[in-house]
Amino acid sequence: MPVIKLYLEAQNTVTGSVDTTTSTNTVPTVNRYTATVVIGNILGSTTVIPATSFTNDSGADVAANGLVVPGVDGYYNLYVNGVLQRGGLSTLTTANLTINSALVLGVAVVVQVVKFASASASASTNGLSVSTTIRY
């Protein structure tokens, strides 16, 4: 017995668009630390100020390894006696600030650390429609 197959031809047409909106919110976090250079901070031609010598914006002592380091998503500024210093003259770690010169005793040092955090959200609206035509 022969097999009879039904042959249908279908053509689909897709129209419209998908609209996507993305919003990004970038929030800076600023930490400031203040210290005064004492005799134990001057080591030859450099000045090393440990985290425990700093106070934060609230006036609280900073814990050992408590300095915030900006990483790749921020930066820090160093002020010595209120004067902004050039980049590359110091190194900031969680444990201490190292300045590549010997400072004078009693000098005020302020470190301003700025970090950025970003969050993005996207929403899409589907405006597509599909129509199918079947021919037989």
FENSULLIN-V660354 format. One record per residue. RES is the residue in one letter. PSI is psi in whole degrees, -180 to 180 (NA if undefined). Layout:
# FENSULLIN-V660354
RES;PSI  RES;PSI
This chain:
# FENSULLIN-V660354
M;128  P;151  V;130  I;124  K;139  L;130  Y;120  L;143  E;127  A;138  Q;124  N;141  T;122  V;128  T;162  G;-163  S;165  V;120  D;128  T;132  T;129  T;132  S;137  T;131  N;119  T;126  V;122  P;146  T;127  V;131  N;135  R;139  Y;141  T;140  A;162  T;134  V;129  V;169  I;-34  G;-12  N;-21  I;115  L;89  G;-119  S;10  T;162  T;125  V;118  I;115  P;156  A;-38  T;-10  S;-10  F;155  T;155  N;-174  D;-26  S;-5  G;3  A;146  D;142  V;136  A;162  A;137  N;30  G;3  L;140  V;133  V;132  P;-28  G;-159  V;-14  D;28  G;-162  Y;170  Y;149  N;142  L;128  Y;129  V;118  N;39  G;1  V;125  L;132  Q;154  R;150  G;152  G;-6  L;-2  S;164  T;130  L;127  T;173  T;-25  A;-33  N;172  L;125  T;124  I;132  N;39  S;158  A;120  L;167  V;147  L;142  G;-1  V;137  A;133  V;129  V;131  V;126  Q;118  V;128  V;122  K;150  F;136  A;136  S;145  A;133  S;146  A;139  S;145  A;136  S;142  T;121  N;115  G;30  L;148  S;147  V;130  S;139  T;131  T;126  I;126  R;140  Y;NA
